[in-house]
Amino acid sequence: MTSALSDPTLERHFKGHRDTVTSVDFSCNMKQIATGSMDSCVMIWNMKPQMRAYRFDGHKDAVISVQFSPSGHLLASSSRDKTVRLWVPSMKAESTVFRAHTATVRSVNFSGDGQTLVTASDDKTIKVWTVHRQKFLFSLNQHINWVRCAKFSPDDRLIVSSSDDKTIKLWDKNSRECIHSFYEHAGYANHVDFHPSGTCIAAASNDNSVKVWDIRSHKMLQHYQVHSGVVNDLSFHPAGNFLITASSDSTVKILDLVEGKLLYTLHGHQGPVTCVAFSRTGEYFASGGSDEQVMVWKSNFDECVDTVRVQRSTAPSLQVPPASSTTHPPFNSHPSVIHSQASEPSGLFNRQDSQPAVHTRSGSHSRATHPHTYRNPSSSLSSTHQTQTQGSPQVQAQSHASDGGAPAGLASTLEHIIGQLDILTQTVSILEQRLTLTEDKLKECLENQMEIGVLLQRKEEA
């Protein structure tokens, strides 16, 4: 049934950060990709050929996490500078900032309705905020060490968090209580997330493993030991059938959760792969690493497999028999594409000693021009391209592929509409900021009035 599996292909390749890429996320319409970096910048990459990328400067230290809002109109970023910023992802790079924590903010995540944010920090707390007012709502405080990650469940009722205290905690958002703790005895989880069904969680651990737990029975369903280095990040395919992982062993791996086995090992980054994310539809996924590169891949492998599995079951289940649910696929020391078939791999992802060997589909070859060197991922040669640097927008992404999109007139009209929506969003954001300032001033006036009243009362009594 899986004989028609197609290998993932490298679609786009961006280079513009000056340090390790720490986080990556797709916008809901697949037009933009956001990345954060140790270089303190947030970058917005445009998937459409000929569209420039934008560099957002604002954070004073490394950007650790980025995420688009569900609507795509806002982008949240968290930083080592202890702040969270909400950006309008357009050329103007306007943002609002709020002092979120007393230490590095390692994670930021929007709720499904886009109305609230959850943040995780080295100050050992998890905090929940309103998005439009940027008002603090409440804090979750039971971790006893740095909190690496916090995520909302798909229905927004639960929050899952992972910490250096070697626990993964499940919280009820309404009661604000910890309802269960999972223990990582061998290490701690760098990243944790909910399965799209909301019934399971997966954790990427610094003991080189990936674990999947059922949040109802609290039992471990699957335990993958496929990496030879720390697992830094993971992302579920929206259909729930696949899980993609990023590791310091310089590989990206794709796991088949239904069969409980390793499908592919992708080599492309030079050095640790620090972040990975599926697009909202699962058609694409992106990876970033310490080599300062961002790679965008077309999934391909899910096209036929999803069809077969949806016919079998409307909701993919991870509760496979014990013999396979706790399968430990052996780590394959031979650099190649690993998939479920015994046939020879195509060799497109075979790693060479001198260079990354990744595949760019014929006719879809793309390049990113930047003041730095562009490296062609499918060739041993490197070519340097220069581009003009004018203010914030300074990376030009080009493609040799023909753009089979909408007519120019329609595209121009749509771009104009999007621009107007951005302006409206910015206006609303400014009005909300002013309203917040007014509320703060009013509160301050009331407090001063009360203090004056107390002083007058004391004078009268004296």
Secondary structure, 3 states (H helix, E strand, C coil): CCCCCCCCEEEEEEECCCCCEEEEEECCCCCEEEEEECCCEEEEEECCCCCEEEEEECCCCCEEEEEECCCCCCEEEEECCCEEEEECCCCCCCEEEEECCCCCEEEEEECCCCCEEEEEECCCCEEEEECCCCCEEEEECCCCCCEEEEEECCCCCEEEEEECCCEEEEEECCCCEEEEEEECCCCCEEEEEECCCCCEEEEEECCCCEEEEECCCCCEEEEECCCCCCEEEEEECCCCCEEEEEECCCEEEEEECCCCEEEEEEECCCCCEEEEEECCCCCEEEEEECCCEEEEEECCCHHHHHHHHHHHCCCCCCCCCHHHHCCCCCCCCCCCCCCCCCCCCCCCCCCCCCCCCCCECCCCCEEEECCCCEECCCCCCEECCCCCCCCCEEEEEEECCCCCCCCHHHHHHHHHHHHHHHHHHHHHHHHHHHHHHHHHHHHHHHHHHHHHHHHHHHHHHC
